[in-house]
Amino acid sequence: ALLMVCAQVVGNDAAIAWGGASGAFELNIMLPMLGSNLLQSIGLLANASRLFAERLVDGITADEARARAYAEGSPAIVTALNRYIGYEEAAKVAKQALAENKRIRQVVIERGFVRDGKLTDEQLDEVLDVLRMTQR
């Protein structure tokens, strides 16, 4: 049903655009159609949005564990390590993590950056904390 509403609104928009372009000077004989289609679109979108929210969106919950796993598995988080291990090494870590299907944290530890003192376990935890990265 929502797709039908979208199709109707897109059609109304096309008609409104055509009607708006059909005016001559300050006289536009398409004005009644413009108003009618605009009001119809507003009504359709208001009702469809309310129903969509009530029947679908209200029941959606986030799977925090899965979202965290996706975020922590992203090679993009390696950027935060640049100031500790440098861009080149961070790029190597990301490439290795992707190639071996490993977490960034695991590869950093395996490559000896913590053991060699480039960063501590606490710094690694702080730098790769995805919640901290996403907060302002």
C-alpha positions as CSV (number, residue, x, y, z in Angstrom):
1,A,0.0,0.0,0.0
2,L,2.8,2.4,0.8
3,L,4.3,1.9,-2.7
4,M,1.0,2.8,-4.2
5,V,0.9,6.0,-2.2
6,C,4.5,6.8,-3.4
7,A,3.5,6.1,-7.0
8,Q,0.5,8.4,-6.6
9,V,2.5,11.2,-5.0
10,V,5.2,10.9,-7.8
11,G,2.4,11.2,-10.4
12,N,0.9,14.2,-8.6
13,D,4.3,15.8,-8.5
14,A,4.8,15.3,-12.2
15,A,1.3,16.8,-12.9
16,I,2.1,19.7,-10.6
17,A,5.4,20.4,-12.3
18,W,3.7,20.3,-15.7
19,G,0.9,22.5,-14.6
20,G,3.3,25.0,-13.0
21,A,5.2,25.2,-16.3
22,S,2.0,25.7,-18.3
23,G,1.2,29.1,-16.9
24,A,1.2,32.2,-19.2
25,F,2.4,35.3,-17.4
26,E,0.4,35.6,-14.2
27,L,-2.5,33.5,-15.5
28,N,-2.3,29.8,-14.9
29,I,-5.4,27.8,-15.8
30,M,-3.9,24.7,-14.1
31,L,-4.1,26.3,-10.6
32,P,-7.1,24.2,-9.5
33,M,-5.3,21.0,-10.5
34,L,-2.1,22.1,-8.8
35,G,-3.9,22.7,-5.5
36,S,-6.0,19.5,-5.7
37,N,-2.9,17.3,-6.4
38,L,-0.9,19.0,-3.7
39,L,-3.6,18.6,-1.1
40,Q,-4.1,15.0,-2.2
41,S,-0.4,14.3,-1.8
42,I,-0.2,15.9,1.6
43,G,-3.2,13.8,2.8
44,L,-1.9,10.6,1.3
45,L,1.6,11.0,2.8
46,A,0.2,12.0,6.2
47,N,-2.1,9.0,6.5
48,A,0.5,6.6,5.0
49,S,3.2,7.9,7.4
50,R,1.0,7.4,10.4
51,L,0.0,3.9,9.4
52,F,3.6,3.0,8.5
53,A,4.8,4.2,11.9
54,E,2.0,2.4,13.8
55,R,2.1,-0.9,12.0
56,L,5.8,-1.3,11.4
57,V,8.2,1.2,12.9
58,D,6.8,1.1,16.4
59,G,7.7,-2.6,16.7
60,I,11.3,-2.3,15.4
61,T,14.1,-2.8,17.9
62,A,17.8,-2.6,17.4
63,D,20.0,-5.7,17.8
64,E,22.8,-4.0,19.7
65,A,25.1,-7.0,19.7
66,R,24.9,-7.4,16.0
67,A,25.2,-3.7,15.3
68,R,28.3,-3.5,17.5
69,A,29.8,-6.6,15.8
70,Y,29.3,-4.9,12.4
71,A,30.9,-1.7,13.6
72,E,33.8,-3.4,15.3
73,G,34.3,-5.5,12.2
74,S,34.6,-2.5,9.9
75,P,38.0,-1.8,8.5
76,A,37.1,1.9,8.7
77,I,37.8,2.0,12.5
78,V,41.5,1.5,11.8
79,T,41.7,5.2,11.0
80,A,41.7,5.9,14.7
81,L,45.0,4.1,15.0
82,N,46.9,6.4,12.6
83,R,48.3,8.6,15.4
84,Y,49.7,5.6,17.2
85,I,51.0,3.4,14.4
86,G,51.0,5.7,11.4
87,Y,49.0,5.6,8.2
88,E,51.0,3.0,6.4
89,E,50.9,0.4,9.2
90,A,47.2,1.2,9.8
91,A,46.5,0.5,6.2
92,K,48.4,-2.8,6.5
93,V,46.3,-3.8,9.5
94,A,43.1,-3.0,7.7
95,K,44.1,-5.1,4.6
96,Q,45.2,-8.0,6.8
97,A,42.0,-7.9,8.8
98,L,40.0,-8.0,5.6
99,A,42.1,-10.7,4.0
100,E,42.0,-13.0,7.0
101,N,38.5,-12.1,8.2
102,K,39.7,-10.9,11.6
103,R,38.9,-8.0,13.9
104,I,41.1,-4.9,13.8
105,R,41.9,-5.4,17.5
106,Q,43.1,-8.9,16.9
107,V,45.4,-7.9,14.0
108,V,46.9,-5.0,16.0
109,I,47.8,-7.4,18.8
110,E,49.1,-10.1,16.5
111,R,51.3,-7.6,14.7
112,G,52.9,-6.7,18.0
113,F,52.0,-3.0,18.3
114,V,50.9,-3.5,22.0
115,R,53.9,-5.7,22.8
116,D,56.3,-3.2,21.2
117,G,54.8,-0.4,23.3
118,K,53.4,1.7,20.4
119,L,50.2,1.7,22.4
120,T,48.8,0.2,25.6
121,D,45.9,-2.2,26.0
122,E,44.0,0.7,27.5
123,Q,44.8,3.0,24.6
124,L,43.7,0.2,22.1
125,D,40.4,-0.2,24.0
126,E,39.8,3.5,24.0
127,V,40.8,4.1,20.3
128,L,38.7,1.2,19.0
129,D,35.6,1.9,21.1
130,V,33.0,2.3,18.5
131,L,30.5,4.0,20.8
132,R,33.0,6.6,21.7
133,M,33.7,7.2,18.0
134,T,30.1,7.8,17.2
135,Q,29.3,10.2,20.0
136,R,29.8,14.0,19.6
